[in-house]
Amino acid sequence: MNTTLPRVFIAATRQNDGKTTTSLGLLAALRAHYPRVGYIKPVGQRFVEVEEQKIDEDTVLMDSVYKLDCPLVDMSPIAVEPDFTRKYLQASNNEALVKRISKAFDRVAWEKDFVLCEGSGHAGVGAVFDLSNATVARILGAKVIIVSRGGIGKPIDEVALNQALFEKEGVEIIGVILNKVMPEKLEFVTDFARRGLKRKGLELLGVLPHQPILSRPTLQSIRDELQARTLCAVGSRSHIVQEVIVGAMGVQNAQRFFKPGVCLITPGDREDLLLAAAATLPNSKGESLAGIVLTDGMEPSASVMGLLKKMPCPVLLAGQDIYQVASKIHDMMVKTRPGDTEKIDLIRGMIGQHVDVPRILAKL
């Protein structure tokens, strides 16, 4: 396996800490120093089908945004399917998996100046099939950056746990990036987190301010989560949903919630609410509701559907009841998608401004 090309491994202290956000922004920043940057996610746990191949969804995102000029199957060599662990424990094939990762890395690194490797969670994730993030980082010969949730005490405690496992594998941690720090606490957290990490022999490489928009879903992601059907496709499903309202009230009370960015959830037979929503005109900026989700698989009458089709926002039909729909939207994990241009631009600027990329390159 190629051992000379510069590389870095992005890990996290837990799920949804900002590992993919950091990787997405760092790829852009690295391109200012290395024209040809490659990407690999050796072990992926959330995948999509692309040309009959199971490809990690973060790999699809990176390739869509940066056109990485490498086969997707090489950037996502192992997809952990639901029965992957059971099969591995029945007939261990670690040597074959390690070889697959090594060969994939070589193909990703071909004619590249730098490779960014993204992990799949904290240092121990994947240990059940002998491919923890710490082990994979060792296999790739990569130094590690750990991303953790903003704060002081808890993040440093969690970083220390991960540090122990990486050090056990002989992997060097070059520093830590803290994510989702409230803007008004940015200076305070930076100061004290740097002191706390220094006591652990670690360097603070950046502190990212909390950006609420990155945690908000688009109507397209809600549609995918609910496996809903599109009844009206007017408007953009890439609109970011600022607020979700359950239509379980009278029309007069509900109308005050019909604002730009709102996603309305209501059964298809609540035609009084739907008529009120249809009467909502875009504001002076042309903004309107983000969308409407009808529940229980019930379509409104033809006359009401005719009015909904004239609305400047999409209408979805979900098979679940209103409680299930609201719960799923509330609990869904919001991931940045290739079409989320507003989020992607924000991430690039945020990493460029708040992460010390020259320091990272110097430590590599």
Backbone torsions as a table, in degrees:
resi	resn	phi	psi	omega
1	MET	NA	145.6	177.6
2	ASN	-57.6	123.4	-178.3
3	THR	-116.9	-0.7	-174.3
4	THR	-102.4	-25.9	-176.7
5	LEU	-67.2	134.2	176.3
6	PRO	-59.0	141.0	-179.4
7	ARG	-154.2	159.0	175.1
8	VAL	-144.6	147.1	-177.9
9	PHE	-113.4	122.5	-179.6
10	ILE	-97.4	116.7	178.6
11	ALA	-117.3	176.8	179.1
12	ALA	-143.1	167.6	178.7
13	THR	-86.2	-19.1	176.5
14	ARG	-167.3	177.6	-178.6
15	GLN	-68.8	145.2	174.8
16	ASN	65.0	31.5	177.5
17	ASP	-90.7	-13.0	179.1
18	GLY	116.7	20.3	-178.5
19	LYS	-64.4	-46.3	179.7
20	THR	-69.2	-38.3	175.9
21	THR	-58.3	-46.0	179.2
22	THR	-63.3	-44.3	-179.5
23	SER	-62.8	-42.3	-179.3
24	LEU	-61.8	-44.4	179.3
25	GLY	-71.3	-38.3	-178.9
26	LEU	-66.3	-35.4	178.0
27	LEU	-57.7	-42.6	178.1
28	ALA	-65.9	-43.5	-178.7
29	ALA	-66.2	-38.2	-179.0
30	LEU	-66.6	-30.3	-179.0
31	ARG	-66.0	-18.8	176.0
32	ALA	-71.8	-20.1	-178.6
33	HIS	-109.9	-33.3	179.7
34	TYR	-125.8	111.4	-176.1
35	PRO	-59.9	-33.9	-175.4
36	ARG	-116.3	96.8	-178.7
37	VAL	-106.9	131.3	176.5
38	GLY	-101.7	167.4	-178.0
39	TYR	-142.4	141.7	174.4
40	ILE	-146.3	137.8	169.2
41	LYS	-117.5	93.3	-170.1
42	PRO	-57.8	-40.5	-178.9
43	VAL	-127.8	115.8	-178.8
44	GLY	-115.8	143.6	-177.1
45	GLN	-113.7	-13.2	175.9
46	ARG	-122.5	112.8	-172.0
47	PHE	-129.9	163.6	175.3
48	VAL	-126.5	160.7	178.3
49	GLU	-88.5	122.6	176.3
50	VAL	-130.0	111.6	-179.2
51	GLU	51.0	49.0	177.2
52	GLU	65.8	13.5	175.5
53	GLN	-111.5	142.3	176.7
54	LYS	-88.3	112.6	-174.8
55	ILE	-119.9	133.3	178.4
56	ASP	-59.1	137.3	-174.2
57	GLU	-64.7	-28.6	177.3
58	ASP	-69.6	-33.3	176.2
59	THR	-64.2	-42.2	177.7
60	VAL	-61.1	-41.4	178.3
61	LEU	-60.4	-51.4	-177.1
62	MET	-61.3	-41.9	-178.6
63	ASP	-69.0	-36.8	179.7
64	SER	-65.8	-38.1	-176.7
65	VAL	-79.7	-40.1	-169.6
66	TYR	-112.1	-4.0	179.1
67	LYS	48.9	71.0	-166.6
68	LEU	-80.5	-3.8	173.6
69	ASP	56.1	52.4	177.9
70	CYS	-155.9	141.9	178.7
71	PRO	-57.4	136.0	-179.3
72	LEU	-57.5	-36.3	-176.8
73	VAL	-64.8	-26.4	176.8
74	ASP	-80.2	-32.5	178.1
75	MET	-77.8	-13.6	178.8
76	SER	-137.5	71.0	-171.2
77	PRO	-70.3	-29.5	-178.0
78	ILE	-127.7	119.9	175.3
79	ALA	-110.1	121.0	-176.7
80	VAL	-82.9	96.3	177.8
81	GLU	-75.3	168.4	-177.4
82	PRO	-54.7	-34.4	-178.4
83	ASP	-102.6	12.7	-176.9
84	PHE	-60.6	-49.3	-176.5
85	THR	-63.8	-42.8	-179.8
86	ARG	-60.9	-45.5	179.6
87	LYS	-62.5	-39.7	-179.6
88	TYR	-65.2	-43.5	-178.6
89	LEU	-68.3	-26.3	176.9
90	GLN	-75.2	-37.3	-177.2
91	ALA	-146.4	85.5	-175.7
92	SER	-55.8	129.0	178.9
93	ASN	-133.3	45.0	-174.4
94	ASN	-58.5	-41.1	-177.7
95	GLU	-60.2	-39.8	179.7
96	ALA	-67.3	-38.6	179.6
97	LEU	-67.5	-42.5	178.2
98	VAL	-61.8	-42.1	179.5
99	LYS	-64.4	-37.8	179.7
100	ARG	-64.2	-42.3	179.0
101	ILE	-64.9	-45.4	-178.0
102	SER	-62.3	-45.1	180.0
103	LYS	-67.1	-38.5	178.0
104	ALA	-62.8	-41.6	179.0
105	PHE	-61.1	-42.6	179.5
106	ASP	-60.0	-40.4	179.9
107	ARG	-70.3	-36.9	177.0
108	VAL	-66.2	-37.4	-176.0
109	ALA	-78.6	-11.6	-176.7
110	TRP	-58.7	121.9	178.5
111	GLU	60.4	28.0	176.0
112	LYS	-108.9	161.1	179.1
113	ASP	-101.7	-17.8	-175.4
114	PHE	-162.1	148.0	175.7
115	VAL	-129.0	128.5	173.7
116	LEU	-98.2	125.5	-179.2
117	CYS	-108.9	127.4	179.9
118	GLU	-108.3	130.4	177.7
119	GLY	-81.7	-170.9	-176.6
120	SER	-127.1	35.7	178.7
121	GLY	134.1	-151.1	-179.1
122	HIS	-74.2	175.8	-171.5
123	ALA	-59.2	-29.3	-175.4
124	GLY	-90.9	-9.8	-178.1
125	VAL	-60.2	128.6	-177.9
126	GLY	96.2	-3.0	-178.7
127	ALA	-62.5	-28.6	-178.4
128	VAL	-62.0	-28.0	174.3
129	PHE	-114.8	30.5	171.2
130	ASP	61.5	27.2	175.5
131	LEU	-135.1	58.1	174.9
132	SER	-64.8	162.6	177.4
133	ASN	-58.1	-37.2	178.4
134	ALA	-64.3	-41.2	179.0
135	THR	-66.5	-43.4	-179.4
136	VAL	-63.9	-40.2	177.6
137	ALA	-61.1	-39.1	177.4
138	ARG	-65.7	-44.4	179.0
139	ILE	-57.4	-40.4	-177.9
140	LEU	-82.4	-7.9	-178.3
141	GLY	64.0	37.2	-174.2
142	ALA	-107.5	144.0	169.0
143	LYS	-83.0	158.8	-166.8
144	VAL	-119.7	141.9	165.1
145	ILE	-113.3	130.2	178.7
146	ILE	-101.7	129.8	175.7
147	VAL	-103.0	131.5	-179.4
148	SER	-135.7	158.0	177.8
149	ARG	-65.9	147.9	-176.1
150	GLY	-62.1	152.5	-178.7
151	GLY	139.3	-163.7	179.1
152	ILE	-125.9	-67.5	-174.5
153	GLY	-63.8	-59.2	-175.7
154	LYS	-61.5	-46.4	178.8
155	PRO	-59.5	-41.4	-178.4
156	ILE	-69.0	-37.2	175.1
157	ASP	-59.7	-45.5	-177.9
158	GLU	-69.5	-37.7	176.5
159	VAL	-61.9	-40.4	-179.4
160	ALA	-62.0	-38.9	176.8
161	LEU	-61.5	-47.2	180.0
162	ASN	-66.7	-37.3	179.5
163	GLN	-57.5	-40.8	-178.0
164	ALA	-61.8	-41.3	-178.1
165	LEU	-72.9	-40.1	177.3
166	PHE	-63.4	-41.9	-179.4
167	GLU	-66.7	-32.9	176.8
168	LYS	-62.6	-33.0	178.3
169	GLU	-86.9	0.4	179.6
170	GLY	75.9	26.3	-178.5
171	VAL	-101.1	132.4	-179.0
172	GLU	-86.2	132.3	173.6
173	ILE	-97.1	120.6	-177.2
174	ILE	-89.3	-12.9	178.2
175	GLY	164.3	-177.8	-173.7
176	VAL	-130.5	142.3	171.4
177	ILE	-118.1	127.6	177.1
178	LEU	-97.5	136.8	-175.0
179	ASN	-121.7	158.0	174.3
180	LYS	60.6	45.8	175.6
181	VAL	-92.7	132.7	179.2
182	MET	-59.1	131.6	-174.4
183	PRO	-52.5	-37.7	-177.7
184	GLU	-71.6	-12.9	-179.9
185	LYS	-108.4	8.2	-173.0
186	LEU	-58.6	-49.0	-177.5
187	GLU	-66.6	-43.0	-179.5
188	PHE	-62.3	-49.1	-178.4
189	VAL	-64.6	-40.7	179.1
190	THR	-58.1	-45.7	-178.0
191	ASP	-62.0	-53.7	-172.7
192	PHE	-79.3	-31.2	175.7
193	ALA	-66.2	-37.7	177.7
194	ARG	-61.9	-42.0	178.4
195	ARG	-63.9	-45.4	-177.7
196	GLY	-65.7	-41.0	-180.0
197	LEU	-69.0	-35.5	179.4
198	LYS	-60.5	-33.6	178.4
199	ARG	-67.9	-19.8	177.0
200	LYS	-97.7	5.4	-179.5
201	GLY	77.5	22.8	-177.5
202	LEU	-119.3	155.6	-177.7
203	GLU	-110.9	140.4	174.7
204	LEU	-85.9	119.9	-175.5
205	LEU	-100.4	-12.3	-179.8
206	GLY	175.0	154.5	176.4
207	VAL	-132.5	119.4	-175.4
208	LEU	-100.6	129.5	179.7
209	PRO	-71.6	149.8	177.3
210	HIS	-65.9	129.7	178.8
211	GLN	-121.9	100.2	-176.2
212	PRO	-53.8	-32.8	-177.2
213	ILE	-59.1	-30.5	-177.4
214	LEU	-71.6	-18.7	179.9
215	SER	-98.1	1.6	-177.3
216	ARG	-99.4	137.4	-177.0
217	PRO	-80.9	161.4	168.1
218	THR	-95.8	165.1	178.9
219	LEU	-64.9	-30.9	177.8
220	GLN	-64.1	-42.3	179.9
221	SER	-68.3	-33.6	175.6
222	ILE	-66.3	-42.2	178.0
223	ARG	-58.6	-45.0	-179.2
224	ASP	-66.4	-40.9	-179.1
225	GLU	-62.8	-40.1	-177.2
226	LEU	-88.8	-8.2	-172.9
227	GLN	52.3	44.5	-175.8
228	ALA	-85.0	161.8	178.2
229	ARG	-102.2	140.2	178.5
230	THR	-84.8	118.8	177.1
231	LEU	-89.3	-41.3	178.7
232	CYS	-131.4	126.4	-176.0
233	ALA	-103.3	13.0	178.6
234	VAL	-65.3	141.1	-179.7
235	GLY	88.4	-177.2	-175.6
236	SER	-107.6	126.8	176.1
237	ARG	-78.5	-4.1	176.5
238	SER	-87.1	-2.1	177.6
239	HIS	-60.5	138.0	179.9
240	ILE	-80.7	132.1	179.7
241	VAL	-84.9	114.1	-178.6
242	GLN	-82.5	-30.9	-175.0
243	GLU	-154.6	145.4	178.4
244	VAL	-114.4	128.5	-178.8
245	ILE	-120.4	130.6	175.7
246	VAL	-92.9	122.2	-178.1
247	GLY	-79.2	76.9	179.9
248	ALA	-123.8	37.6	-176.4
249	MET	-143.1	172.9	177.4
250	GLY	-69.9	161.9	-176.1
251	VAL	-59.8	-43.7	-176.7
252	GLN	-61.0	-39.6	178.3
253	ASN	-73.9	-35.2	-176.3
254	ALA	-70.4	-32.8	-173.5
255	GLN	-59.2	-30.6	-178.8
256	ARG	-70.2	-13.4	178.8
257	PHE	-94.8	-5.4	-178.5
258	PHE	-80.0	84.5	-176.3
259	LYS	-125.8	164.3	176.5
260	PRO	-56.5	138.0	177.5
261	GLY	87.5	-3.7	-177.9
262	VAL	-87.5	137.8	171.9
263	CYS	-106.7	120.4	-178.3
264	LEU	-95.1	127.3	174.6
265	ILE	-108.9	124.4	-179.2
266	THR	-158.2	149.4	174.8
267	PRO	-62.1	152.6	-177.4
268	GLY	-67.1	-16.1	-179.9
269	ASP	-93.7	2.9	175.1
270	ARG	-85.1	67.6	-173.8
271	GLU	-68.2	-23.2	176.8
272	ASP	-63.6	-43.3	178.2
273	LEU	-68.7	-38.9	-178.7
274	LEU	-66.3	-38.9	177.4
275	LEU	-65.4	-39.2	178.2
276	ALA	-65.4	-41.1	178.3
277	ALA	-65.7	-39.1	-179.7
278	ALA	-65.3	-26.2	179.7
279	ALA	-81.1	-6.4	179.8
280	THR	-75.9	117.5	-178.4
281	LEU	-91.0	151.5	173.8
282	PRO	-58.6	148.7	178.6
283	ASN	-75.7	-173.3	-175.7
284	SER	-61.8	-21.6	178.8
285	LYS	-92.2	3.1	-179.0
286	GLY	81.7	11.9	-179.0
287	GLU	-86.5	148.4	179.8
288	SER	-145.1	-169.6	172.5
289	LEU	-54.9	146.9	177.3
290	ALA	-71.0	-31.7	-179.8
291	GLY	167.5	174.2	178.1
292	ILE	-129.0	134.3	174.8
293	VAL	-114.2	115.5	176.1
294	LEU	-89.9	139.8	-173.6
295	THR	-110.5	175.7	175.2
296	ASP	63.5	12.9	179.1
297	GLY	66.3	17.7	-176.3
298	MET	-99.0	122.2	175.4
299	GLU	-90.3	143.7	176.3
300	PRO	-71.8	174.3	-179.8
301	SER	-64.5	163.1	-178.0
302	ALA	-60.1	-37.5	-179.1
303	SER	-65.9	-41.7	179.0
304	VAL	-68.8	-39.8	178.0
305	MET	-60.0	-36.8	177.8
306	GLY	-60.3	-38.6	177.7
307	LEU	-71.9	-39.8	-179.2
308	LEU	-63.1	-34.4	-179.5
309	LYS	-66.8	-17.5	178.0
310	LYS	-90.4	-6.6	179.6
311	MET	-73.3	148.0	-178.8
312	PRO	-84.2	33.5	178.4
313	CYS	-148.6	153.9	-179.4
314	PRO	-71.3	154.7	174.7
315	VAL	-124.3	127.1	-178.8
316	LEU	-111.4	154.5	176.1
317	LEU	-123.0	118.1	179.9
318	ALA	-107.5	147.5	-179.3
319	GLY	-81.7	-18.6	-176.4
320	GLN	-80.9	164.1	177.3
321	ASP	-76.8	172.9	-170.8
322	ILE	-63.7	-35.7	179.2
323	TYR	-67.3	-45.2	179.8
324	GLN	-63.0	-41.3	179.8
325	VAL	-63.3	-48.2	-179.4
326	ALA	-62.4	-40.1	-179.4
327	SER	-65.7	-43.5	-179.5
328	LYS	-63.4	-42.2	179.3
329	ILE	-65.7	-40.4	-180.0
330	HIS	-63.5	-39.5	-173.2
331	ASP	-92.3	-6.6	-173.3
332	MET	-66.3	143.7	176.2
333	MET	-83.9	118.6	-177.0
334	VAL	-86.9	118.0	178.3
335	LYS	-114.6	143.8	175.1
336	THR	-67.7	134.6	-177.6
337	ARG	-116.5	160.9	-177.1
338	PRO	-54.2	-32.5	-178.3
339	GLY	-85.1	-0.9	-177.7
340	ASP	-84.4	67.1	-173.4
341	THR	-62.0	-36.7	-179.8
342	GLU	-63.7	-42.9	179.4
343	LYS	-67.6	-42.5	-177.7
344	ILE	-63.0	-43.3	177.7
345	ASP	-62.0	-40.4	179.0
346	LEU	-63.4	-43.7	-179.1
347	ILE	-62.4	-45.6	179.6
348	ARG	-58.1	-46.7	-179.8
349	GLY	-65.4	-38.8	-177.8
350	MET	-65.4	-45.1	179.2
351	ILE	-65.7	-43.3	179.8
352	GLY	-60.5	-34.2	-176.9
353	GLN	-85.3	-35.2	-168.1
354	HIS	-112.0	-3.8	179.1
355	VAL	-115.1	135.8	-178.1
356	ASP	-83.6	79.8	-177.2
357	VAL	-63.4	-43.9	176.4
358	PRO	-56.5	-35.8	178.5
359	ARG	-67.2	-39.1	177.2
360	ILE	-60.6	-47.5	-178.8
361	LEU	-63.4	-37.7	179.7
362	ALA	-64.5	-37.1	-178.7
363	LYS	-77.1	-15.0	176.3
364	LEU	-87.4	NA	NA
